[in-house]
Amino acid sequence: MTDATPNPSHELSTNGVGPWPGKLPADDRYDRELLEHGDSRNVIDKYRYWTIAAIVADLDRHRHPFAVAIENWQHDMNIGSIVRTANAFAAETVHIIGRKRWNKRGAMVTDRYQHVLHHATVDEFVQWARVKELPIIAIDNVPGSVPIDTLALPEACILLFGQEGPGLSNAAIEAADAVVEITQYGSTRSLNASAAAAVAMHVWITQHAR
């Protein structure tokens, strides 16, 4: 099956592309409505005009073996941004711990392409991780945490993040196999939760992505 997608410029692909020029392809990866009316989604050129199901199926072929988990006890606004970053780095799964509902605005619809699982409690999440034999790496600047840039992160693992303000719960920290912090050099004690998550995921990428 060949990819017949035209090669739109970077500028066009950032803002969307118009209707498919010329004869429409018969490839079942393509969405007929998008082909006819244009594709304004924020997706890479390869996925222009593809159906959501086709994009997810293709992503599933090369997702990275790390997952992301987020505690959600106070409806944290950062969760959507963390989901968006997890999608950008092709994380295997995003786990929401606590409240099932979360603010999706920051995700910018990337949750459509990202596997998201819910766990009602920390214990339920930890049990899932133990069954899958995935070490839990907590990210928080608490006593005993080590700088993330000094630790060799496991290739298959779950990066666990807390909420803006309170950080990770005691139960989450106690369940973690390691606790790391983002190295900082300024006057502020902590980073925004979504920024810290992006840094931590990129550290994994620099160590393991090929």
N, C-alpha and C positions, 0 to 999 in steps of 0.2 A: 504494500500500500504506500503510495508516494504522497509527499506533502506538497500540494499544489498551491499553497498560500503565496500570494504576491509578496514582494519585499517592500513594504511601506517604509518611509523614512522614519528615523527615530522621533522626529517631531510629530508626525502623523500618528504613530503608534502610541505616543504618550496621551494624545487627546482623542484618539479613536480614529476609525477609518470608515469611509463611506461604503455604499453597496459594492458587492463583488463586481469587478469589471469583466465583461465578457460572459462566456458560457458558464453556468453554475456547475460546480463539481458534484459528482454523485456520491462521493465518499461520505459514509454515514457518521463520520466524526463531526461534520459540519451542521450547524443550526440553520435551517432554511430561512427563518425570519431574519437572522443576522445577515445572511448572505444577501437578502433582498433589500434590507433597510440600513445596513451598516452596523458596526460593532464599536460602541463607545466605552467598553469596559477597559479597566486598567490591567491588561494582561500583556505578556510578552508577545512579540510578533508571531512566534510559533503557534500560539493558541488563538490567534485571530479567527473569528467566525466559528470556533469549535463549540460544541455543547458543553455544559458544565460537567456532565457525566464523563465525556471523553477526556476533559482536562484532568479530572480526578483520577481516572484510570491511568493516564499517562504519568501523572505525578507519583502514583503508587508504585511505579516501576523503578523509581530512583529516590524515594524518600530516604533521609538519613536515619540511622538507628537511635537517635536521641529523641526523647519526648520532653514536653514542658508541662509542669503542673502549677496551678495558681490557686491559692486559698481565696475564697469569695464569701466572706462573712458580712461585709458591709457594702455590697454592690459597688465594688471598686471600679472607677471610671477607666483605670489603666488596662483592664483585662482585654478590651477590644484591641488596643495597640499591641499588646503582647501576642495575641492571636495573629495579628497581621505580620509581626516580625517572625513568628514561628513558621508562617506560610512562606515568607521570603527566604528563609533558610532551609525549607523543605523538612521541617521536623516531622517525625512519624505521627505523633498524636499530641493534642493539647488536652490536659485533664483539668476540669473545674472541680474544686473541692469546696463543699459547703452549699451555698445557695445555688440552685439550678439556673435561675434567671441571671443573666449578666448583660451589661450594657454593650451592645454590638456596634454602636456607632463608630468607635475607633477602629473596628476591624475592617471597615471599608469593603464589606461583603466578601472578604477573603475567607471567612468561616465557611463559605459555600464549597471551597476547595480543600479545606483542612478537616481532618478527622478530629472530632471533639467528643470527649467522654465525660460523664458526670459521676462524682462520688459524693455521697451525702456527708460523710465524715472522714477525718484523717485516717482512722483505723481501717475503713473500707478501702481507701486509696492505698494504704500501706500493704494491706493483704493482696490487692491486685498486683502491686509491684513485686511482692515476694514470690507470688505464683509465677510471674514472668521472669524472675531472677534478674530484675533490673535494680541496680544500686540507685539510691536517692541522694542527689547532691543538692543540699539546701544552700540558697544564696541569701545571706543576711550578715550585717556587721554586728555580731553579738560576741561576747567574750568566748574565746576559744576558736573563733573562725580563723581560717588561714587565707592569705592572698590567693585569689583564683589563678593568677599568672604563675604561681609556684607549684600548682598541682597538675599532674597529668590526669585529665578527665577520662573516665572510662568511655570507650567508644559507644557502647550500648548503656544508656543511663537515662535518668529522669532529672531534669533541672527543676527544682522546686522554688517558687517565688511566693512571697507574702504580699500583704496589702500595703498601700501607701499609708505611711504613718506608723501603725503598730508593727509592721513587718510580719514575720512568721509566728505562728502560735507556738507555745511551748511543746505541744504534742507533736507538731511537725518537726521541730528541731530535734526532739528526742528520738524520733523515728529515722532521722537522716543517717546515712552512712558516712557522710562528710558534710561539713559546713564551711563555706567559703565566702569571702567578701571581695567586693570590687576595690582594687587599690585606688586610693584617692590622694591628691596632693594639695588641695585647696583648703578653704576654711569651713566648707559645709560638711556636716557629719554624714549625710546620706545622699544618695541619688534618687531621682524620680524612679518609681517602680518599673515603668516601661523602659526607661533608659537603662537601668541595671539589667533588666532581662535581655535587652538587645546586646549589651556588652558581653554578658555571660554566654549567650548563644554564639556570638562571633568568636569567642575564645574556643568553644568546641569546634567551630568550623576551621579555625586556623590549625587546630591540632589533628583533625581527622578527615576533613573534606578533601576529596581528590577530584 
